[in-house]
Amino acid sequence: MRKLTLTAAAFASLFGAALATPALAVPASPAGIATPDAMTTTVQATPMERRMMHRRMERRMMHRHMERRMMRRHMEHRMMRRHMMRHGM
């Protein structure tokens, strides 16, 4: 009984998918239709917004730079300690 139910469910899903596929195959918007100019406007950033974006980018770059610098110093410190431990200094 269980096998029959699973088979029926699988057949129904395949049959439903076969019927639904041709309807979904039609493109939502044909390539020949152009969008109106009102829909393709660009937004200009104000000088204040541009300055804020620039400052944020600089902060992020500086943060990454400092993070890499700290990691490098940490690694050098570990290597120095490892060298001292091996050579008994």
Biopython code that builds the backbone (N, CA, C, O; Angstrom):
import numpy as np
from Bio.PDB.StructureBuilder import StructureBuilder

atoms = [
    (1, "MET", "N", (0.822, -1.187, 0.000)),
    (1, "MET", "CA", (0.000, 0.000, 0.000)),
    (1, "MET", "C", (0.872, 1.259, 0.000)),
    (1, "MET", "O", (0.628, 2.220, -0.730)),
    (2, "ARG", "N", (1.896, 1.208, 0.849)),
    (2, "ARG", "CA", (2.787, 2.353, 0.948)),
    (2, "ARG", "C", (3.522, 2.590, -0.368)),
    (2, "ARG", "O", (3.697, 3.730, -0.797)),
    (3, "LYS", "N", (3.950, 1.494, -1.003)),
    (3, "LYS", "CA", (4.665, 1.598, -2.272)),
    (3, "LYS", "C", (3.761, 2.196, -3.346)),
    (3, "LYS", "O", (4.206, 3.004, -4.160)),
    (4, "LEU", "N", (2.503, 1.802, -3.343)),
    (4, "LEU", "CA", (1.538, 2.328, -4.305)),
    (4, "LEU", "C", (1.333, 3.826, -4.103)),
    (4, "LEU", "O", (1.221, 4.566, -5.080)),
    (5, "THR", "N", (1.280, 4.281, -2.863)),
    (5, "THR", "CA", (1.099, 5.696, -2.564)),
    (5, "THR", "C", (2.307, 6.500, -3.039)),
    (5, "THR", "O", (2.152, 7.569, -3.629)),
    (6, "LEU", "N", (3.519, 5.978, -2.779)),
    (6, "LEU", "CA", (4.732, 6.666, -3.221)),
    (6, "LEU", "C", (4.810, 6.736, -4.737)),
    (6, "LEU", "O", (5.214, 7.755, -5.298)),
    (7, "THR", "N", (4.422, 5.650, -5.403)),
    (7, "THR", "CA", (4.432, 5.624, -6.860)),
    (7, "THR", "C", (3.442, 6.633, -7.413)),
    (7, "THR", "O", (3.748, 7.359, -8.359)),
    (8, "ALA", "N", (2.254, 6.677, -6.822)),
    (8, "ALA", "CA", (1.234, 7.627, -7.281)),
    (8, "ALA", "C", (1.697, 9.068, -7.063)),
    (8, "ALA", "O", (1.474, 9.926, -7.917)),
    (9, "ALA", "N", (2.336, 9.334, -5.930)),
    (9, "ALA", "CA", (2.824, 10.682, -5.640)),
    (9, "ALA", "C", (3.925, 11.069, -6.625)),
    (9, "ALA", "O", (3.950, 12.200, -7.112)),
    (10, "ALA", "N", (4.833, 10.143, -6.921)),
    (10, "ALA", "CA", (5.910, 10.427, -7.876)),
    (10, "ALA", "C", (5.334, 10.677, -9.264)),
    (10, "ALA", "O", (5.770, 11.597, -9.957)),
    (11, "PHE", "N", (4.361, 9.871, -9.677)),
    (11, "PHE", "CA", (3.742, 10.054, -10.986)),
    (11, "PHE", "C", (3.019, 11.398, -11.070)),
    (11, "PHE", "O", (3.101, 12.088, -12.086)),
    (12, "ALA", "N", (2.312, 11.765, -10.003)),
    (12, "ALA", "CA", (1.580, 13.031, -9.995)),
    (12, "ALA", "C", (2.539, 14.220, -10.066)),
    (12, "ALA", "O", (2.262, 15.206, -10.750)),
    (13, "SER", "N", (3.667, 14.124, -9.357)),
    (13, "SER", "CA", (4.616, 15.235, -9.390)),
    (13, "SER", "C", (5.257, 15.354, -10.767)),
    (13, "SER", "O", (5.459, 16.462, -11.264)),
    (14, "LEU", "N", (5.580, 14.214, -11.389)),
    (14, "LEU", "CA", (6.159, 14.263, -12.739)),
    (14, "LEU", "C", (5.143, 14.765, -13.748)),
    (14, "LEU", "O", (5.478, 15.569, -14.618)),
    (15, "PHE", "N", (3.915, 14.304, -13.644)),
    (15, "PHE", "CA", (2.871, 14.728, -14.571)),
    (15, "PHE", "C", (2.577, 16.215, -14.388)),
    (15, "PHE", "O", (2.383, 16.934, -15.369)),
    (16, "GLY", "N", (2.543, 16.678, -13.141)),
    (16, "GLY", "CA", (2.317, 18.094, -12.879)),
    (16, "GLY", "C", (3.459, 18.949, -13.401)),
    (16, "GLY", "O", (3.226, 20.036, -13.929)),
    (17, "ALA", "N", (4.701, 18.466, -13.261)),
    (17, "ALA", "CA", (5.860, 19.205, -13.754)),
    (17, "ALA", "C", (5.838, 19.265, -15.271)),
    (17, "ALA", "O", (6.222, 20.279, -15.854)),
    (18, "ALA", "N", (5.391, 18.183, -15.923)),
    (18, "ALA", "CA", (5.327, 18.167, -17.387)),
    (18, "ALA", "C", (4.291, 19.158, -17.887)),
    (18, "ALA", "O", (4.492, 19.783, -18.929)),
    (19, "LEU", "N", (3.193, 19.314, -17.173)),
    (19, "LEU", "CA", (2.173, 20.275, -17.584)),
    (19, "LEU", "C", (2.596, 21.714, -17.297)),
    (19, "LEU", "O", (2.260, 22.620, -18.060)),
    (20, "ALA", "N", (3.324, 21.932, -16.215)),
    (20, "ALA", "CA", (3.694, 23.283, -15.812)),
    (20, "ALA", "C", (4.871, 23.822, -16.612)),
    (20, "ALA", "O", (5.006, 25.039, -16.736)),
    (21, "THR", "N", (5.718, 22.973, -17.152)),
    (21, "THR", "CA", (6.931, 23.418, -17.838)),
    (21, "THR", "C", (6.647, 24.292, -19.061)),
    (21, "THR", "O", (7.277, 25.342, -19.187)),
    (22, "PRO", "N", (5.737, 23.925, -19.969)),
    (22, "PRO", "CA", (5.533, 24.790, -21.123)),
    (22, "PRO", "C", (5.033, 26.188, -20.746)),
    (22, "PRO", "O", (5.374, 27.160, -21.420)),
    (23, "ALA", "N", (4.252, 26.304, -19.708)),
    (23, "ALA", "CA", (3.747, 27.613, -19.301)),
    (23, "ALA", "C", (4.873, 28.468, -18.736)),
    (23, "ALA", "O", (4.882, 29.681, -18.941)),
    (24, "LEU", "N", (5.826, 27.857, -18.025)),
    (24, "LEU", "CA", (6.927, 28.608, -17.437)),
    (24, "LEU", "C", (8.041, 28.879, -18.440)),
    (24, "LEU", "O", (8.906, 29.720, -18.193)),
    (25, "ALA", "N", (8.028, 28.169, -19.577)),
    (25, "ALA", "CA", (9.086, 28.350, -20.566)),
    (25, "ALA", "C", (8.948, 29.675, -21.313)),
    (25, "ALA", "O", (9.911, 30.135, -21.925)),
    (26, "VAL", "N", (7.777, 30.292, -21.273)),
    (26, "VAL", "CA", (7.571, 31.562, -21.954)),
    (26, "VAL", "C", (8.295, 32.649, -21.177)),
    (26, "VAL", "O", (8.104, 32.756, -19.965)),
    (27, "PRO", "N", (9.138, 33.479, -21.846)),
    (27, "PRO", "CA", (9.862, 34.521, -21.115)),
    (27, "PRO", "C", (8.907, 35.560, -20.544)),
    (27, "PRO", "O", (7.880, 35.878, -21.143)),
    (28, "ALA", "N", (9.262, 36.080, -19.379)),
    (28, "ALA", "CA", (8.412, 37.049, -18.694)),
    (28, "ALA", "C", (8.323, 38.355, -19.471)),
    (28, "ALA", "O", (7.246, 38.945, -19.564)),
    (29, "SER", "N", (9.453, 38.820, -20.037)),
    (29, "SER", "CA", (9.439, 40.044, -20.839)),
    (29, "SER", "C", (10.258, 39.795, -22.094)),
    (29, "SER", "O", (11.448, 39.490, -22.004)),
    (30, "PRO", "N", (9.648, 39.920, -23.247)),
    (30, "PRO", "CA", (10.383, 39.683, -24.497)),
    (30, "PRO", "C", (11.530, 40.679, -24.648)),
    (30, "PRO", "O", (11.463, 41.803, -24.150)),
    (31, "ALA", "N", (12.586, 40.248, -25.343)),
    (31, "ALA", "CA", (13.774, 41.086, -25.497)),
    (31, "ALA", "C", (13.505, 42.291, -26.398)),
    (31, "ALA", "O", (14.218, 43.291, -26.306)),
    (32, "GLY", "N", (12.511, 42.223, -27.252)),
    (32, "GLY", "CA", (12.233, 43.315, -28.180)),
    (32, "GLY", "C", (11.589, 44.528, -27.540)),
    (32, "GLY", "O", (11.605, 45.613, -28.122)),
    (33, "ILE", "N", (11.027, 44.369, -26.364)),
    (33, "ILE", "CA", (10.338, 45.484, -25.706)),
    (33, "ILE", "C", (11.344, 46.259, -24.871)),
    (33, "ILE", "O", (12.009, 45.693, -24.004)),
    (34, "ALA", "N", (11.453, 47.557, -25.135)),
    (34, "ALA", "CA", (12.388, 48.402, -24.387)),
    (34, "ALA", "C", (11.688, 48.971, -23.158)),
    (34, "ALA", "O", (10.475, 49.180, -23.164)),
    (35, "THR", "N", (12.456, 49.217, -22.117)),
    (35, "THR", "CA", (11.884, 49.803, -20.909)),
    (35, "THR", "C", (11.756, 51.310, -21.074)),
    (35, "THR", "O", (12.582, 51.922, -21.751)),
    (36, "PRO", "N", (10.766, 51.909, -20.487)),
    (36, "PRO", "CA", (10.629, 53.361, -20.574)),
    (36, "PRO", "C", (11.787, 54.062, -19.859)),
    (36, "PRO", "O", (12.417, 53.485, -18.972)),
    (37, "ASP", "N", (12.059, 55.297, -20.249)),
    (37, "ASP", "CA", (13.167, 56.051, -19.663)),
    (37, "ASP", "C", (12.952, 56.316, -18.181)),
    (37, "ASP", "O", (13.920, 56.442, -17.431)),
    (38, "ALA", "N", (11.714, 56.400, -17.753)),
    (38, "ALA", "CA", (11.423, 56.680, -16.355)),
    (38, "ALA", "C", (11.902, 55.546, -15.447)),
    (38, "ALA", "O", (12.171, 55.772, -14.267)),
    (39, "MET", "N", (12.011, 54.335, -15.982)),
    (39, "MET", "CA", (12.415, 53.190, -15.166)),
    (39, "MET", "C", (13.932, 53.043, -15.091)),
    (39, "MET", "O", (14.428, 52.297, -14.247)),
    (40, "THR", "N", (14.681, 53.732, -15.950)),
    (40, "THR", "CA", (16.123, 53.544, -16.001)),
    (40, "THR", "C", (16.881, 54.775, -15.517)),
    (40, "THR", "O", (17.950, 55.083, -16.044)),
    (41, "THR", "N", (16.356, 55.473, -14.537)),
    (41, "THR", "CA", (17.044, 56.660, -14.021)),
    (41, "THR", "C", (18.142, 56.235, -13.047)),
    (41, "THR", "O", (18.006, 55.244, -12.329)),
    (42, "THR", "N", (19.214, 56.993, -13.037)),
    (42, "THR", "CA", (20.297, 56.735, -12.093)),
    (42, "THR", "C", (20.197, 57.739, -10.953)),
    (42, "THR", "O", (19.690, 58.848, -11.123)),
    (43, "VAL", "N", (20.683, 57.337, -9.810)),
    (43, "VAL", "CA", (20.615, 58.191, -8.641)),
    (43, "VAL", "C", (21.982, 58.813, -8.418)),
    (43, "VAL", "O", (22.978, 58.100, -8.291)),
    (44, "GLN", "N", (22.037, 60.128, -8.369)),
    (44, "GLN", "CA", (23.293, 60.838, -8.120)),
    (44, "GLN", "C", (23.518, 60.942, -6.625)),
    (44, "GLN", "O", (22.599, 61.265, -5.872)),
    (45, "ALA", "N", (24.739, 60.670, -6.195)),
    (45, "ALA", "CA", (25.078, 60.807, -4.782)),
    (45, "ALA", "C", (25.445, 62.264, -4.515)),
    (45, "ALA", "O", (26.105, 62.907, -5.331)),
    (46, "THR", "N", (25.019, 62.767, -3.389)),
    (46, "THR", "CA", (25.363, 64.132, -3.005)),
    (46, "THR", "C", (26.832, 64.158, -2.573)),
    (46, "THR", "O", (27.396, 63.114, -2.246)),
    (47, "PRO", "N", (27.458, 65.348, -2.568)),
    (47, "PRO", "CA", (28.858, 65.425, -2.117)),
    (47, "PRO", "C", (29.055, 64.867, -0.703)),
    (47, "PRO", "O", (30.079, 64.249, -0.415)),
    (48, "MET", "N", (28.080, 65.086, 0.169)),
    (48, "MET", "CA", (28.175, 64.567, 1.540)),
    (48, "MET", "C", (28.190, 63.040, 1.529)),
    (48, "MET", "O", (28.992, 62.419, 2.227)),
    (49, "GLU", "N", (27.297, 62.433, 0.733)),
    (49, "GLU", "CA", (27.243, 60.972, 0.648)),
    (49, "GLU", "C", (28.532, 60.417, 0.062)),
    (49, "GLU", "O", (29.051, 59.405, 0.534)),
    (50, "ARG", "N", (29.052, 61.090, -0.978)),
    (50, "ARG", "CA", (30.297, 60.648, -1.581)),
    (50, "ARG", "C", (31.441, 60.689, -0.573)),
    (50, "ARG", "O", (32.247, 59.762, -0.495)),
    (51, "ARG", "N", (31.503, 61.784, 0.203)),
    (51, "ARG", "CA", (32.551, 61.919, 1.205)),
    (51, "ARG", "C", (32.422, 60.834, 2.279)),
    (51, "ARG", "O", (33.420, 60.266, 2.722)),
    (52, "MET", "N", (31.185, 60.556, 2.687)),
    (52, "MET", "CA", (30.958, 59.518, 3.699)),
    (52, "MET", "C", (31.368, 58.139, 3.167)),
    (52, "MET", "O", (31.978, 57.351, 3.890)),
    (53, "MET", "N", (31.034, 57.850, 1.904)),
    (53, "MET", "CA", (31.426, 56.565, 1.317)),
    (53, "MET", "C", (32.944, 56.461, 1.236)),
    (53, "MET", "O", (33.520, 55.408, 1.509)),
    (54, "HIS", "N", (33.590, 57.575, 0.854)),
    (54, "HIS", "CA", (35.040, 57.591, 0.737)),
    (54, "HIS", "C", (35.691, 57.357, 2.095)),
    (54, "HIS", "O", (36.636, 56.577, 2.215)),
    (55, "ARG", "N", (35.177, 58.037, 3.113)),
    (55, "ARG", "CA", (35.728, 57.863, 4.467)),
    (55, "ARG", "C", (35.549, 56.430, 4.953)),
    (55, "ARG", "O", (36.446, 55.858, 5.572)),
    (56, "ARG", "N", (34.387, 55.858, 4.667)),
    (56, "ARG", "CA", (34.139, 54.475, 5.096)),
    (56, "ARG", "C", (35.107, 53.527, 4.402)),
    (56, "ARG", "O", (35.647, 52.612, 5.024)),
    (57, "MET", "N", (35.322, 53.752, 3.111)),
    (57, "MET", "CA", (36.244, 52.901, 2.374)),
    (57, "MET", "C", (37.665, 53.040, 2.950)),
    (57, "MET", "O", (38.372, 52.046, 3.114)),
    (58, "GLU", "N", (38.074, 54.279, 3.253)),
    (58, "GLU", "CA", (39.395, 54.489, 3.836)),
    (58, "GLU", "C", (39.528, 53.798, 5.191)),
    (58, "GLU", "O", (40.559, 53.193, 5.487)),
    (59, "ARG", "N", (38.473, 53.891, 6.018)),
    (59, "ARG", "CA", (38.507, 53.236, 7.323)),
    (59, "ARG", "C", (38.646, 51.727, 7.175)),
    (59, "ARG", "O", (39.409, 51.088, 7.900)),
    (60, "ARG", "N", (37.896, 51.161, 6.222)),
    (60, "ARG", "CA", (37.963, 49.718, 6.016)),
    (60, "ARG", "C", (39.342, 49.298, 5.529)),
    (60, "ARG", "O", (39.883, 48.282, 5.965)),
    (61, "MET", "N", (39.911, 50.096, 4.612)),
    (61, "MET", "CA", (41.242, 49.773, 4.103)),
    (61, "MET", "C", (42.281, 49.869, 5.216)),
    (61, "MET", "O", (43.163, 49.016, 5.325)),
    (62, "MET", "N", (42.175, 50.907, 6.039)),
    (62, "MET", "CA", (43.120, 51.068, 7.140)),
    (62, "MET", "C", (42.959, 49.936, 8.149)),
    (62, "MET", "O", (43.945, 49.433, 8.686)),
    (63, "HIS", "N", (41.721, 49.539, 8.404)),
    (63, "HIS", "CA", (41.469, 48.434, 9.337)),
    (63, "HIS", "C", (42.128, 47.161, 8.823)),
    (63, "HIS", "O", (42.785, 46.447, 9.581)),
    (64, "ARG", "N", (41.954, 46.876, 7.532)),
    (64, "ARG", "CA", (42.580, 45.679, 6.956)),
    (64, "ARG", "C", (44.093, 45.765, 7.043)),
    (64, "ARG", "O", (44.764, 44.784, 7.363)),
    (65, "HIS", "N", (44.632, 46.959, 6.754)),
    (65, "HIS", "CA", (46.083, 47.149, 6.813)),
    (65, "HIS", "C", (46.602, 46.881, 8.225)),
    (65, "HIS", "O", (47.583, 46.160, 8.409)),
    (66, "MET", "N", (45.934, 47.466, 9.217)),
    (66, "MET", "CA", (46.376, 47.286, 10.601)),
    (66, "MET", "C", (46.219, 45.830, 11.049)),
    (66, "MET", "O", (47.044, 45.314, 11.804)),
    (67, "GLU", "N", (45.159, 45.178, 10.581)),
    (67, "GLU", "CA", (44.945, 43.782, 10.935)),
    (67, "GLU", "C", (46.058, 42.904, 10.375)),
    (67, "GLU", "O", (46.578, 42.031, 11.070)),
    (68, "ARG", "N", (46.419, 43.140, 9.114)),
    (68, "ARG", "CA", (47.516, 42.376, 8.507)),
    (68, "ARG", "C", (48.831, 42.648, 9.233)),
    (68, "ARG", "O", (49.635, 41.738, 9.439)),
    (69, "ARG", "N", (49.044, 43.903, 9.619)),
    (69, "ARG", "CA", (50.267, 44.275, 10.329)),
    (69, "ARG", "C", (50.343, 43.570, 11.690)),
    (69, "ARG", "O", (51.393, 43.060, 12.080)),
    (70, "MET", "N", (49.214, 43.553, 12.398)),
    (70, "MET", "CA", (49.190, 42.869, 13.697)),
    (70, "MET", "C", (49.447, 41.375, 13.539)),
    (70, "MET", "O", (50.188, 40.781, 14.322)),
    (71, "MET", "N", (48.831, 40.768, 12.522)),
    (71, "MET", "CA", (49.035, 39.339, 12.301)),
    (71, "MET", "C", (50.497, 39.038, 11.982)),
    (71, "MET", "O", (51.053, 38.041, 12.444)),
    (72, "ARG", "N", (51.105, 39.907, 11.192)),
    (72, "ARG", "CA", (52.507, 39.702, 10.837)),
    (72, "ARG", "C", (53.401, 39.812, 12.071)),
    (72, "ARG", "O", (54.303, 38.997, 12.267)),
    (73, "ARG", "N", (53.143, 40.829, 12.903)),
    (73, "ARG", "CA", (53.927, 40.987, 14.119)),
    (73, "ARG", "C", (53.742, 39.789, 15.048)),
    (73, "ARG", "O", (54.688, 39.321, 15.681)),
    (74, "HIS", "N", (52.504, 39.305, 15.116)),
    (74, "HIS", "CA", (52.212, 38.138, 15.951)),
    (74, "HIS", "C", (52.986, 36.919, 15.456)),
    (74, "HIS", "O", (53.569, 36.179, 16.250)),
    (75, "MET", "N", (52.986, 36.716, 14.136)),
    (75, "MET", "CA", (53.706, 35.571, 13.576)),
    (75, "MET", "C", (55.206, 35.700, 13.815)),
    (75, "MET", "O", (55.866, 34.722, 14.168)),
    (76, "GLU", "N", (55.750, 36.909, 13.623)),
    (76, "GLU", "CA", (57.176, 37.110, 13.863)),
    (76, "GLU", "C", (57.516, 36.829, 15.327)),
    (76, "GLU", "O", (58.538, 36.214, 15.628)),
    (77, "HIS", "N", (56.661, 37.279, 16.216)),
    (77, "HIS", "CA", (56.871, 37.042, 17.641)),
    (77, "HIS", "C", (56.878, 35.542, 17.944)),
    (77, "HIS", "O", (57.734, 35.059, 18.685)),
    (78, "ARG", "N", (55.930, 34.814, 17.374)),
    (78, "ARG", "CA", (55.872, 33.370, 17.587)),
    (78, "ARG", "C", (57.099, 32.674, 17.036)),
    (78, "ARG", "O", (57.641, 31.762, 17.660)),
    (79, "MET", "N", (57.542, 33.116, 15.841)),
    (79, "MET", "CA", (58.719, 32.499, 15.234)),
    (79, "MET", "C", (59.965, 32.761, 16.085)),
    (79, "MET", "O", (60.811, 31.884, 16.256)),
    (80, "MET", "N", (60.058, 33.988, 16.614)),
    (80, "MET", "CA", (61.200, 34.321, 17.454)),
    (80, "MET", "C", (61.198, 33.460, 18.716)),
    (80, "MET", "O", (62.244, 32.952, 19.122)),
    (81, "ARG", "N", (60.038, 33.296, 19.331)),
    (81, "ARG", "CA", (59.941, 32.473, 20.546)),
    (81, "ARG", "C", (60.281, 31.016, 20.226)),
    (81, "ARG", "O", (60.966, 30.350, 21.002)),
    (82, "ARG", "N", (59.804, 30.527, 19.091)),
    (82, "ARG", "CA", (60.086, 29.154, 18.690)),
    (82, "ARG", "C", (61.585, 28.951, 18.480)),
    (82, "ARG", "O", (62.155, 27.931, 18.869)),
    (83, "HIS", "N", (62.211, 29.963, 17.847)),
    (83, "HIS", "CA", (63.655, 29.889, 17.603)),
    (83, "HIS", "C", (64.411, 29.871, 18.931)),
    (83, "HIS", "O", (65.369, 29.115, 19.092)),
    (84, "MET", "N", (63.978, 30.708, 19.885)),
    (84, "MET", "CA", (64.638, 30.755, 21.185)),
    (84, "MET", "C", (64.473, 29.435, 21.933)),
    (84, "MET", "O", (65.402, 28.973, 22.596)),
    (85, "MET", "N", (63.295, 28.832, 21.828)),
    (85, "MET", "CA", (63.048, 27.576, 22.527)),
    (85, "MET", "C", (63.909, 26.451, 21.954)),
    (85, "MET", "O", (64.420, 25.618, 22.704)),
    (86, "ARG", "N", (64.069, 26.421, 20.649)),
    (86, "ARG", "CA", (64.856, 25.348, 20.020)),
    (86, "ARG", "C", (66.328, 25.450, 20.359)),
    (86, "ARG", "O", (67.001, 24.446, 20.590)),
    (87, "HIS", "N", (66.812, 26.671, 20.385)),
    (87, "HIS", "CA", (68.245, 26.856, 20.565)),
    (87, "HIS", "C", (68.635, 27.167, 21.996)),
    (87, "HIS", "O", (69.798, 27.466, 22.265)),
    (88, "GLY", "N", (67.706, 27.104, 22.902)),
    (88, "GLY", "CA", (67.987, 27.246, 24.314)),
    (88, "GLY", "C", (68.524, 28.599, 24.737)),
    (88, "GLY", "O", (69.437, 28.674, 25.559)),
    (89, "MET", "N", (67.990, 29.630, 24.206)),
    (89, "MET", "CA", (68.477, 30.951, 24.572)),
    (89, "MET", "C", (67.685, 31.547, 25.698)),
    (89, "MET", "O", (67.969, 32.664, 26.130)),
]
sb = StructureBuilder()
sb.init_structure("model")
sb.init_model(0)
sb.init_chain("A")
sb.init_seg("    ")
for serial, (resi, resn, name, xyz) in enumerate(atoms, 1):
    if name == "N":
        sb.init_residue(resn, " ", resi, " ")
    sb.init_atom(name, np.array(xyz, "f"), 0.0, 1.0, " ", f" {name:<3s}", serial, name[0])
structure = sb.get_structure()
